[in-house]
Amino acid sequence: MAQPAASRTHVFISAENGLHAFGASADALLRVFPWVGGGISPPAIGPSGHVYAIASNILFVFRPPQ
């Protein structure tokens, strides 16, 4: 249900079971950060590249992708 967040190098999609990280072309799943209760709020990418996402009313912060 949530909109994806995209940078020049990655696309992030919040799903119920986890935050899915894809390459920029969104054709290859690179990693899934598992959680429960996500997929409602879109992820956000901060100015330093950190990815912010909410699941089960908890704010998760992920380091910038390498």
Secondary structure by P-SEA (a helix, b strand, c coil): cbbbbbcccbbbbbcccbbbbbccccccccccccccccccbbbbbcccbbbbbbcccbbbbbcccc
